[in-house]
Amino acid sequence: MGSTWIDLTKDTYGIHGTPDPRMVGKAASHGCVRLTNWDARQLSQAVKKGTKVDFVGVEQAKAPKAAD
């Protein structure tokens, strides 16, 4: 994880920076949004506790359904 962590209301979910910009957009986090350290720092300064976060768009991957 990088130098900045923005906690979301669901346990272990958050927005964080990474020291390696090549990792942005890679599927190494489980429930997190990864930004560059500088973008995460800038975002953390622009929001305050209680700011609503909505994830919108098309899901890229869904877990397979269990067999009945």
Buried (B, 14 or more C-beta within 10 A) or exposed (E): BBEBEBEBEEEEBBBBBBEEBEBEEEEEBEEBBBBBBEBBBEBBEEEEEEEEEEEEEEEEEEEEEEEE
